[in-house]
């Protein structure tokens, strides 16, 4: 039974890696995962989110030059950010995420976000 579990976990890791996603090491069946790459917003094409596999990243607006670091993690369809603005205290933001394939994600931001309650669509560019 232990070998079967290891094979299932290895298969899940291979599939997740192919999607640019990976699961965290946990004792229970892994739901937590991380994104990698740079994703361009389809509604606001000047804006990108860059995610690193270590749970860090940054938001950037290429038109205005604005830049904001963040920490994040995904758990199932839950995406938790901790934003670190240049001028002000850090703050959390809890969103939902849907990844229909390896090159697209949808993030639904809460009413308290700068976007308001909205779903934004992103396409992988790197």
N, C-alpha and C positions, 0 to 999 in steps of 0.2 A: 504494500500500500504506500509506503514511503517513497519507493522508486516511481510509482505512478504520479504521486504529488509532485515530485521533482521534475518529471517529464512535462507535466501540465504547466508548472511554473516556468520552465524553460521555453515552452511553446508560447506562453503568454508574453514573456520577455521579448522573444524574437518578433512577435506580431507588433507589440508596442514600439519596439525600436524601429521597425519599418514605417511606423506612422510618425516618427519623430517624438514619441512619447515614451516614457519609461515609468515603471512602478518603483515605489520606495521599498526598502527592506522593512518588513513588518512580520510579526508572528502570526497574524491572521491573513486571510485572503486579501491581497493587495487591491485597494481601491485608489490609494493615493498615486498620483502621477505628476510628471513635469513635462512642460513643453520645451522645445528648443527651436531656435531660429528667429528670424525677423518676419513679422506679419504686418501687412499694410491694411489700413482700414479702407473699406470700399466706400463708405459714406463720406469720409474725410481723408482723401488720398494723401494729404501732406503728413498724416499722422501714422506712426509705426509703433509697434510694441516689439521689443526684443526680449526673448525669454532664454535664460540659461538653465541647464540641467541641474544646477546647484540651488535652484529656488530664488535666484536674483534676476533682475532685468531692468529695463528702462523704457519709458515712453518718450517719444521725440516728435516734435512738429518741425518738419524740414523748412516750412515757409517762415515761421516766426523765430526758429532757433531754440524754442523752449525745450526743456529736457527735465525729466523727473525719474529718479531711481525708485525701484520697488523690490520688495520681497514677495514671494507668492508660493502657493501650493494649490494643487487640484485634488479633490477627493470626490470621486464619482463625477457628478455634474456640477459640483460646487467649486468655485474659484475664489480664493481668498487673497486679496492684495494687502500689503502694508506699504503705503506710499511715503516717500521721503522728499517733500518739496524743498527747494533751495531756501525759501524764506518762510519758515513756519514749522510747527511740530509735525511729526509723522502722524498718520491716521490710517485706520483700517477701512477696507471696502470689500464687502461680500457680494459676489456676483454668481451667476450660473454660466456654465460653458457647455457648448455642444460642438463636438468635432466630427462632422460627417465623413471626413476623409483626411488624408495626410497633408493636404494643401489648403484646408479651409477650417476656420473656427468661427463660432458665433458666441459673443459674450453679451449677456443681458445684465446691464448695470442697474443698480437700485435707484429709487426716486431721489435719494440724497446725493447722487453722483453729479459731477459737473455736466454730464450729458442729460440728466434726468432719467426717468425710467424708460430705457430704450435697449433694443438689441442691435448691436453693431456687428457687421460681417467683416472678417479679415481673411486675407489670402497670403499664403507663405511666399515671400520674395527671396529669402536666403535660408 
